Amino acid sequence: MVIKQFEIGDKKLRIHEMENVTDPKTGRTLTGSWLWESSLYLSEWLTTQTHLILVGKTVVELGAGTGLPGLTAAIIGSNRVILTDVEPLLPGLRKNVESNGLGDRVEVRELVWGLEGNDCAEGLIEGKIDLVLMSNVFYDQTAMPMLAERRLSNKKELVVLGATEVRSGTMDCLGALMEEGFEVTEVHNCCRSMDSDKTGESVFAIYLIVPK
């Protein structure tokens, strides 16, 4: 286990990166067990958005991984955050919630895209979620219809923010979301280093995704 500390705005968050977390069906390593640069980017950006009032709001993070953006939402005002991911990643998420003392406002739940009958998805249908956060999820075009199946499109007032490294397939994924009935707008972009010695940068962007 690797423990990292991040300064997010005027707060500090401790993140545990779990080792050797695998998919029990395939045996493949789950990349969500460590922190991705797009998650840090989204977290830092959230603290600069003074117009985005989260006090009294409910936030869900899809594919949370280590949960940094969702935890950030909790420390900047949200009174209820739901971190979701596949079952093997939930212990790491719970560890990060506990180590930052946010158990009073942050929940951890299993959510598998395309799986019906999920409590968190039902919460979305009922309009209990004000903001959805996603990072590093725009890499598999075929998964985008499953994201739409979370029925985000049922609530016109819902705000969805997604951060990603801009790769060759990113536009294909965003295009697939548009085909599913979403309007996608880039709200910020920047170049960020991908490694500790700061040699080489990649382009990252944050997208606002709303139902048409």
Backbone as CSV, one residue per row, in Angstrom:
resi,resn,N_x,N_y,N_z,CA_x,CA_y,CA_z,C_x,C_y,C_z
1,MET,0.835,-1.196,0.000,0.000,0.000,0.000,0.873,1.250,0.000
2,VAL,0.505,2.204,-0.843,1.208,3.480,-0.920,0.272,4.567,-0.414
3,ILE,0.777,5.428,0.473,-0.026,6.527,1.008,0.513,7.836,0.460
4,LYS,-0.370,8.624,-0.150,0.010,9.915,-0.699,-0.845,11.007,-0.065
5,GLN,-0.258,12.180,0.071,-0.988,13.319,0.626,-1.050,14.433,-0.406
6,PHE,-2.231,15.006,-0.563,-2.441,16.051,-1.558,-3.030,17.290,-0.907
7,GLU,-2.542,18.448,-1.332,-3.132,19.709,-0.912,-4.181,20.096,-1.946
8,ILE,-5.420,20.095,-1.530,-6.540,20.437,-2.400,-7.158,21.720,-1.854
9,GLY,-6.918,22.835,-2.554,-7.328,24.122,-2.004,-6.548,24.380,-0.734
10,ASP,-7.238,24.655,0.356,-6.563,24.875,1.633,-6.667,23.650,2.536
11,LYS,-7.032,22.508,1.972,-7.185,21.281,2.741,-6.158,20.243,2.290
12,LYS,-5.965,19.228,3.121,-5.097,18.116,2.776,-5.898,16.824,2.808
13,LEU,-5.651,15.976,1.831,-6.311,14.682,1.762,-5.268,13.579,1.651
14,ARG,-5.479,12.506,2.411,-4.605,11.341,2.355,-5.271,10.269,1.492
15,ILE,-4.502,9.763,0.535,-5.026,8.753,-0.380,-4.171,7.487,-0.294
16,HIS,-4.828,6.372,-0.056,-4.159,5.071,-0.037,-4.326,4.415,-1.405
17,GLU,-3.225,4.081,-2.028,-3.252,3.321,-3.273,-3.036,1.848,-2.932
18,MET,-4.024,1.036,-3.240,-3.953,-0.379,-2.911,-3.135,-1.132,-3.962
19,GLU,-2.447,-2.173,-3.534,-1.627,-2.965,-4.437,-2.279,-4.323,-4.710
20,ASN,-2.007,-4.842,-5.903,-2.442,-6.191,-6.273,-3.958,-6.381,-6.175
21,VAL,-4.703,-5.368,-6.600,-6.161,-5.496,-6.654,-6.532,-5.979,-8.053
22,THR,-7.204,-7.106,-8.128,-7.499,-7.708,-9.430,-8.991,-7.986,-9.588
23,ASP,-9.392,-8.128,-10.829,-10.751,-8.539,-11.156,-10.854,-10.039,-10.870
24,PRO,-11.753,-10.457,-9.979,-11.830,-11.879,-9.631,-12.220,-12.776,-10.797
25,LYS,-12.862,-12.219,-11.822,-13.288,-13.024,-12.963,-12.183,-13.206,-13.993
26,THR,-11.405,-12.133,-14.223,-10.388,-12.183,-15.280,-8.967,-12.283,-14.746
27,GLY,-8.764,-11.909,-13.479,-7.428,-11.892,-12.914,-6.615,-10.674,-13.298
28,ARG,-7.202,-9.771,-14.064,-6.490,-8.569,-14.500,-6.402,-7.541,-13.378
29,THR,-5.290,-6.824,-13.355,-5.123,-5.758,-12.375,-6.127,-4.644,-12.635
30,LEU,-6.761,-4.163,-11.574,-7.715,-3.063,-11.692,-6.973,-1.742,-11.548
31,THR,-6.929,-0.985,-12.625,-6.147,0.256,-12.628,-6.741,1.322,-11.720
32,GLY,-7.985,1.149,-11.308,-8.588,2.115,-10.395,-8.009,2.070,-9.000
33,SER,-7.119,1.115,-8.725,-6.551,1.008,-7.384,-5.465,2.035,-7.119
34,TRP,-5.046,2.769,-8.157,-4.101,3.864,-7.924,-4.644,5.158,-8.512
35,LEU,-4.079,6.272,-8.065,-4.590,7.583,-8.453,-4.097,7.971,-9.836
36,TRP,-5.019,8.450,-10.664,-4.687,8.925,-11.997,-4.637,10.442,-12.013
37,GLU,-3.829,10.975,-12.922,-3.634,12.422,-12.997,-4.942,13.159,-13.267
38,SER,-5.837,12.558,-14.031,-7.110,13.221,-14.322,-7.949,13.412,-13.062
39,SER,-7.824,12.500,-12.097,-8.546,12.654,-10.833,-8.011,13.835,-10.037
40,LEU,-6.694,13.966,-10.010,-6.084,15.096,-9.312,-6.453,16.405,-9.998
41,TYR,-6.427,16.409,-11.306,-6.793,17.597,-12.086,-8.225,18.030,-11.777
42,LEU,-9.165,17.085,-11.810,-10.561,17.414,-11.529,-10.722,17.934,-10.108
43,SER,-10.019,17.334,-9.165,-10.112,17.760,-7.768,-9.614,19.186,-7.592
44,GLU,-8.469,19.478,-8.171,-7.918,20.834,-8.068,-8.830,21.853,-8.738
45,TRP,-9.380,21.492,-9.886,-10.260,22.404,-10.616,-11.530,22.702,-9.832
46,LEU,-12.079,21.688,-9.174,-13.306,21.877,-8.400,-13.150,22.963,-7.346
47,THR,-11.976,23.037,-6.726,-11.774,24.023,-5.658,-11.716,25.447,-6.193
48,THR,-11.548,25.622,-7.493,-11.477,26.967,-8.076,-12.831,27.449,-8.587
49,GLN,-13.826,26.585,-8.577,-15.133,26.926,-9.155,-16.068,27.477,-8.082
50,THR,-15.890,28.761,-7.770,-16.659,29.371,-6.684,-18.157,29.420,-6.983
51,HIS,-18.525,29.344,-8.268,-19.948,29.367,-8.625,-20.620,28.016,-8.397
52,LEU,-19.806,26.967,-8.228,-20.346,25.623,-8.060,-20.582,25.381,-6.571
53,ILE,-21.731,25.779,-6.085,-22.040,25.685,-4.663,-22.484,24.260,-4.333
54,LEU,-21.701,23.589,-3.498,-22.001,22.204,-3.162,-22.648,22.042,-1.795
55,VAL,-22.734,23.119,-1.022,-23.343,23.034,0.303,-24.784,22.552,0.166
56,GLY,-25.107,21.486,0.886,-26.447,20.931,0.828,-26.722,20.075,-0.389
57,LYS,-25.715,19.853,-1.226,-25.893,19.071,-2.445,-25.400,17.635,-2.252
58,THR,-25.936,16.755,-3.093,-25.510,15.360,-3.097,-24.714,15.086,-4.363
59,VAL,-23.559,14.455,-4.184,-22.619,14.210,-5.277,-22.358,12.711,-5.373
60,VAL,-22.305,12.189,-6.589,-21.896,10.804,-6.796,-20.685,10.793,-7.713
61,GLU,-19.701,9.955,-7.385,-18.554,9.765,-8.273,-18.648,8.378,-8.884
62,LEU,-18.686,8.324,-10.207,-18.733,7.057,-10.932,-17.319,6.582,-11.236
63,GLY,-17.068,5.289,-11.072,-15.729,4.765,-11.317,-14.715,5.473,-10.452
64,ALA,-15.009,5.582,-9.155,-14.257,6.470,-8.265,-12.794,6.076,-8.089
65,GLY,-12.467,4.799,-8.185,-11.070,4.395,-8.001,-10.606,4.651,-6.580
66,THR,-9.775,5.675,-6.393,-9.326,6.055,-5.051,-10.234,7.099,-4.415
67,GLY,-11.116,7.717,-5.205,-12.124,8.611,-4.644,-11.730,10.050,-4.419
68,LEU,-10.600,10.499,-4.969,-10.136,11.856,-4.666,-11.134,12.949,-5.065
69,PRO,-11.708,12.956,-6.276,-12.672,14.014,-6.603,-13.888,14.026,-5.678
70,GLY,-14.418,12.855,-5.355,-15.560,12.794,-4.452,-15.218,13.284,-3.061
71,LEU,-14.053,12.912,-2.559,-13.612,13.395,-1.251,-13.419,14.899,-1.273
72,THR,-12.929,15.407,-2.403,-12.783,16.855,-2.552,-14.140,17.539,-2.451
73,ALA,-15.145,16.977,-3.113,-16.495,17.541,-3.033,-16.978,17.591,-1.589
74,ALA,-16.613,16.577,-0.812,-17.035,16.538,0.590,-16.384,17.639,1.416
75,ILE,-15.102,17.904,1.161,-14.423,18.902,1.994,-14.724,20.332,1.566
76,ILE,-15.293,20.512,0.370,-15.622,21.875,-0.046,-17.120,22.169,0.070
77,GLY,-17.863,21.272,0.735,-19.222,21.665,1.054,-20.323,20.645,0.914
78,SER,-20.150,19.608,0.090,-21.236,18.650,-0.098,-21.534,17.916,1.204
79,ASN,-22.806,17.792,1.530,-23.162,17.094,2.766,-23.407,15.604,2.557
80,ARG,-23.415,15.166,1.277,-23.555,13.739,0.996,-22.847,13.408,-0.308
81,VAL,-21.870,12.514,-0.212,-21.118,12.062,-1.379,-21.204,10.544,-1.431
82,ILE,-21.448,10.007,-2.620,-21.488,8.561,-2.814,-20.372,8.184,-3.780
83,LEU,-19.392,7.432,-3.289,-18.294,6.949,-4.120,-18.663,5.561,-4.627
84,THR,-18.593,5.359,-5.933,-19.012,4.074,-6.494,-17.926,3.474,-7.378
85,ASP,-17.840,2.160,-7.329,-16.939,1.427,-8.223,-17.247,-0.054,-8.100
86,VAL,-16.418,-0.878,-8.736,-16.608,-2.328,-8.664,-16.181,-2.830,-7.292
87,GLU,-16.685,-3.984,-6.902,-16.532,-4.488,-5.536,-15.089,-4.584,-5.041
88,PRO,-14.113,-5.083,-5.844,-12.750,-5.203,-5.325,-12.107,-3.875,-4.916
89,LEU,-12.607,-2.759,-5.442,-12.027,-1.456,-5.118,-12.683,-0.793,-3.912
90,LEU,-13.768,-1.358,-3.421,-14.493,-0.722,-2.321,-13.702,-0.660,-1.014
91,PRO,-12.921,-1.690,-0.631,-12.138,-1.574,0.600,-11.167,-0.396,0.575
92,GLY,-10.533,-0.150,-0.570,-9.631,0.991,-0.682,-10.368,2.306,-0.560
93,LEU,-11.549,2.387,-1.156,-12.361,3.598,-1.035,-12.754,3.843,0.417
94,ARG,-13.175,2.787,1.098,-13.555,2.942,2.511,-12.359,3.391,3.349
95,LYS,-11.183,2.867,3.038,-9.972,3.268,3.754,-9.715,4.754,3.578
96,ASN,-9.892,5.271,2.378,-9.651,6.687,2.119,-10.693,7.574,2.787
97,VAL,-11.922,7.101,2.850,-12.956,7.852,3.570,-12.607,7.936,5.050
98,GLU,-12.246,6.804,5.633,-11.941,6.752,7.062,-10.704,7.565,7.417
99,SER,-9.656,7.468,6.603,-8.401,8.143,6.940,-8.516,9.654,6.869
100,ASN,-9.535,10.147,6.161,-9.754,11.590,6.073,-10.895,12.065,6.965
101,GLY,-11.429,11.170,7.791,-12.465,11.547,8.744,-13.743,12.039,8.101
102,LEU,-14.125,11.436,6.976,-15.287,11.920,6.232,-16.447,10.923,6.232
103,GLY,-16.411,9.997,7.174,-17.446,8.975,7.224,-18.836,9.496,7.505
104,ASP,-18.933,10.722,8.031,-20.248,11.287,8.338,-20.977,11.787,7.103
105,ARG,-20.254,11.953,5.986,-20.902,12.499,4.791,-20.562,11.756,3.499
106,VAL,-19.678,10.766,3.573,-19.279,10.037,2.365,-19.648,8.560,2.500
107,GLU,-20.359,8.043,1.521,-20.746,6.635,1.462,-19.976,5.940,0.338
108,VAL,-19.810,4.641,0.470,-19.159,3.832,-0.563,-20.131,2.746,-0.999
109,ARG,-20.367,2.651,-2.301,-21.298,1.645,-2.822,-20.740,0.993,-4.086
110,GLU,-21.160,-0.234,-4.293,-20.817,-0.912,-5.544,-21.735,-0.415,-6.655
111,LEU,-21.155,-0.129,-7.802,-21.936,0.239,-8.980,-21.207,-0.266,-10.213
112,VAL,-21.835,-1.170,-10.925,-21.276,-1.716,-12.159,-22.103,-1.187,-13.315
113,TRP,-21.467,-0.522,-14.259,-22.185,0.045,-15.403,-22.936,-1.046,-16.147
114,GLY,-24.193,-0.762,-16.473,-25.003,-1.710,-17.214,-25.705,-2.732,-16.347
115,LEU,-25.456,-2.682,-15.008,-26.097,-3.630,-14.101,-27.374,-3.020,-13.548
116,GLU,-28.484,-3.665,-13.772,-29.769,-3.141,-13.321,-29.974,-3.421,-11.838
117,GLY,-30.919,-2.667,-11.244,-31.304,-2.918,-9.863,-30.312,-2.416,-8.854
118,ASN,-29.495,-1.439,-9.209,-28.495,-0.923,-8.280,-29.073,0.252,-7.506
119,ASP,-28.846,0.287,-6.192,-29.424,1.329,-5.346,-29.004,2.716,-5.773
120,CYS,-27.729,2.874,-6.119,-27.251,4.202,-6.498,-27.924,4.659,-7.781
121,ALA,-28.095,3.749,-8.721,-28.785,4.102,-9.956,-30.218,4.520,-9.672
122,GLU,-30.865,3.828,-8.735,-32.227,4.208,-8.381,-32.251,5.605,-7.789
123,GLY,-31.220,5.951,-7.015,-31.134,7.294,-6.456,-31.052,8.343,-7.541
124,LEU,-30.345,8.023,-8.614,-30.253,8.951,-9.733,-31.615,9.137,-10.385
125,ILE,-32.331,8.059,-10.538,-33.649,8.136,-11.160,-34.569,9.032,-10.342
126,GLU,-34.462,8.956,-9.025,-35.327,9.724,-8.148,-34.883,11.176,-8.007
127,GLY,-33.817,11.544,-8.659,-33.375,12.925,-8.626,-32.658,13.326,-7.361
128,LYS,-32.080,12.362,-6.647,-31.410,12.669,-5.395,-29.984,13.175,-5.600
129,ILE,-29.470,13.055,-6.806,-28.093,13.437,-7.086,-28.070,14.774,-7.819
130,ASP,-27.247,15.700,-7.331,-27.126,17.019,-7.960,-25.938,17.098,-8.910
131,LEU,-24.862,16.377,-8.584,-23.629,16.452,-9.367,-23.023,15.069,-9.499
132,VAL,-22.620,14.713,-10.708,-21.907,13.459,-10.962,-20.494,13.790,-11.412
133,LEU,-19.514,13.134,-10.811,-18.106,13.325,-11.157,-17.555,12.046,-11.773
134,MET,-16.734,12.202,-12.803,-16.074,11.067,-13.441,-14.669,11.495,-13.844
135,SER,-13.721,10.593,-13.757,-12.371,10.891,-14.254,-11.757,9.628,-14.833
136,ASN,-11.064,9.823,-15.943,-10.364,8.731,-16.617,-11.299,7.592,-17.023
137,VAL,-12.489,7.937,-17.477,-13.428,6.896,-17.900,-13.681,6.905,-19.404
138,PHE,-13.119,7.876,-20.119,-13.389,7.989,-21.555,-12.313,7.282,-22.382
139,TYR,-12.246,5.955,-22.224,-11.258,5.176,-22.962,-11.881,4.004,-23.712
140,ASP,-13.127,3.673,-23.402,-13.785,2.529,-24.037,-15.113,2.992,-24.623
141,GLN,-15.129,3.164,-25.931,-16.328,3.673,-26.598,-17.535,2.774,-26.361
142,THR,-17.312,1.470,-26.271,-18.427,0.537,-26.107,-19.084,0.645,-24.737
143,ALA,-18.386,1.269,-23.769,-18.949,1.405,-22.422,-19.868,2.609,-22.287
144,MET,-19.846,3.511,-23.256,-20.633,4.735,-23.135,-22.140,4.484,-23.092
145,PRO,-22.695,3.577,-23.894,-24.129,3.291,-23.745,-24.477,2.767,-22.356
146,MET,-23.557,2.018,-21.731,-23.815,1.525,-20.381,-23.843,2.676,-19.390
147,LEU,-23.008,3.694,-19.615,-23.062,4.889,-18.779,-24.424,5.554,-18.922
148,ALA,-24.916,5.620,-20.140,-26.233,6.224,-20.378,-27.332,5.430,-19.682
149,GLU,-27.123,4.132,-19.516,-28.113,3.295,-18.844,-28.248,3.628,-17.370
150,ARG,-27.303,4.387,-16.840,-27.451,4.847,-15.458,-28.586,5.847,-15.344
151,ARG,-29.182,6.155,-16.529,-30.360,7.011,-16.625,-30.088,8.422,-16.127
152,LEU,-28.876,8.904,-16.357,-28.572,10.297,-16.042,-29.467,11.231,-16.847
153,SER,-29.897,10.772,-18.006,-30.668,11.642,-18.891,-32.073,11.930,-18.379
154,ASN,-32.478,11.290,-17.291,-33.825,11.525,-16.783,-33.959,12.851,-16.044
155,LYS,-32.859,13.464,-15.641,-32.927,14.673,-14.833,-32.218,15.804,-15.545
156,LYS,-33.006,16.750,-16.033,-32.452,17.846,-16.816,-31.539,18.748,-15.998
157,GLU,-31.775,18.836,-14.686,-30.992,19.752,-13.863,-29.685,19.139,-13.375
158,LEU,-29.449,17.877,-13.657,-28.248,17.199,-13.194,-27.011,17.729,-13.904
159,VAL,-25.932,17.952,-13.142,-24.654,18.387,-13.696,-23.695,17.200,-13.671
160,VAL,-23.084,16.902,-14.812,-22.094,15.828,-14.908,-20.784,16.435,-15.375
161,LEU,-19.711,16.183,-14.632,-18.384,16.680,-14.985,-17.440,15.500,-15.144
162,GLY,-16.751,15.440,-16.279,-15.816,14.356,-16.537,-14.456,14.882,-16.923
163,ALA,-13.410,14.397,-16.269,-12.036,14.804,-16.573,-11.291,13.631,-17.184
164,THR,-10.430,13.928,-18.150,-9.713,12.851,-18.820,-8.433,13.359,-19.450
165,GLU,-7.471,12.466,-19.588,-6.352,12.735,-20.484,-6.898,12.589,-21.899
166,VAL,-6.596,13.541,-22.759,-7.128,13.509,-24.122,-6.273,12.555,-24.948
167,ARG,-6.847,11.394,-25.248,-6.168,10.362,-26.022,-6.842,10.224,-27.382
168,SER,-6.340,9.294,-28.165,-6.877,9.116,-29.521,-8.343,8.704,-29.510
169,GLY,-8.767,7.958,-28.497,-10.145,7.484,-28.469,-11.106,8.345,-27.675
170,THR,-10.599,9.441,-27.087,-11.452,10.265,-26.232,-12.640,10.841,-26.992
171,MET,-12.378,11.391,-28.173,-13.456,12.002,-28.944,-14.489,10.968,-29.387
172,ASP,-14.039,9.735,-29.639,-14.978,8.677,-29.994,-15.932,8.395,-28.833
173,CYS,-15.389,8.375,-27.616,-16.219,8.139,-26.435,-17.222,9.269,-26.232
174,LEU,-16.749,10.503,-26.366,-17.644,11.644,-26.193,-18.706,11.667,-27.288
175,GLY,-18.301,11.283,-28.501,-19.266,11.198,-29.589,-20.339,10.155,-29.310
176,ALA,-19.930,9.042,-28.699,-20.898,8.000,-28.351,-21.887,8.502,-27.309
177,LEU,-21.408,9.317,-26.366,-22.316,9.903,-25.380,-23.315,10.844,-26.042
178,MET,-22.846,11.615,-27.014,-23.752,12.523,-27.722,-24.819,11.738,-28.473
179,GLU,-24.437,10.591,-29.014,-25.412,9.741,-29.701,-26.450,9.181,-28.735
180,GLU,-26.076,9.098,-27.454,-26.998,8.596,-26.436,-27.881,9.701,-25.857
181,GLY,-27.754,10.929,-26.399,-28.647,12.000,-25.972,-28.057,13.007,-25.018
182,PHE,-26.724,13.133,-24.997,-26.069,14.103,-24.127,-25.423,15.214,-24.944
183,GLU,-25.398,16.399,-24.371,-24.634,17.501,-24.938,-23.312,17.587,-24.183
184,VAL,-22.203,17.617,-24.901,-20.873,17.599,-24.291,-20.151,18.900,-24.618
185,THR,-19.682,19.598,-23.571,-18.988,20.868,-23.744,-17.684,20.854,-22.958
186,GLU,-16.588,21.199,-23.610,-15.317,21.317,-22.892,-15.326,22.606,-22.077
187,VAL,-15.056,22.498,-20.777,-15.073,23.679,-19.911,-13.680,24.101,-19.457
188,HIS,-12.701,23.218,-19.606,-11.333,23.576,-19.216,-10.373,22.574,-19.826
189,ASN,-9.151,23.019,-20.117,-8.104,22.094,-20.547,-6.756,22.629,-20.115
190,CYS,-5.787,21.761,-20.030,-4.439,22.169,-19.639,-3.459,21.062,-19.997
191,CYS,-2.178,21.385,-19.925,-1.117,20.393,-20.077,-0.559,20.085,-18.697
192,ARG,-0.415,18.813,-18.396,0.073,18.393,-17.085,1.135,17.323,-17.259
193,SER,2.088,17.319,-16.343,3.122,16.303,-16.354,2.548,14.983,-15.878
194,MET,3.013,13.907,-16.482,2.537,12.578,-16.129,3.479,11.830,-15.198
195,ASP,4.601,12.446,-14.824,5.552,11.747,-13.975,6.213,12.730,-13.027
196,SER,6.890,12.189,-12.029,7.439,13.001,-10.949,8.598,13.890,-11.376
197,ASP,9.333,13.515,-12.422,10.465,14.352,-12.817,10.076,15.407,-13.845
198,LYS,8.756,15.510,-14.126,8.212,16.582,-14.966,8.766,16.577,-16.394
199,THR,9.122,15.420,-16.908,9.606,15.350,-18.288,8.481,14.885,-19.188
200,GLY,7.949,15.722,-19.960,6.854,15.337,-20.839,5.498,15.643,-20.240
201,GLU,4.622,16.161,-21.069,3.299,16.539,-20.616,2.236,15.948,-21.535
202,SER,1.039,15.828,-21.001,-0.115,15.386,-21.773,-1.226,16.413,-21.627
203,VAL,-2.121,16.429,-22.590,-3.257,17.347,-22.550,-4.400,16.690,-21.781
204,PHE,-4.973,17.449,-20.858,-6.126,16.997,-20.093,-7.273,17.973,-20.306
205,ALA,-8.488,17.482,-20.179,-9.656,18.346,-20.351,-10.764,17.915,-19.399
206,ILE,-11.616,18.885,-19.067,-12.809,18.630,-18.262,-14.023,18.958,-19.120
207,TYR,-14.989,18.055,-19.126,-16.177,18.213,-19.963,-17.436,18.301,-19.104
208,LEU,-18.313,19.206,-19.487,-19.653,19.291,-18.913,-20.573,18.444,-19.785
209,ILE,-21.270,17.514,-19.167,-22.114,16.571,-19.894,-23.535,16.695,-19.365
210,VAL,-24.447,17.107,-20.222,-25.832,17.313,-19.790,-26.790,16.700,-20.808
211,PRO,-27.976,16.285,-20.353,-28.979,15.765,-21.296,-29.460,16.867,-22.226
212,LYS,-29.718,16.510,-23.474,-30.260,17.480,-24.420,-31.747,17.708,-24.142
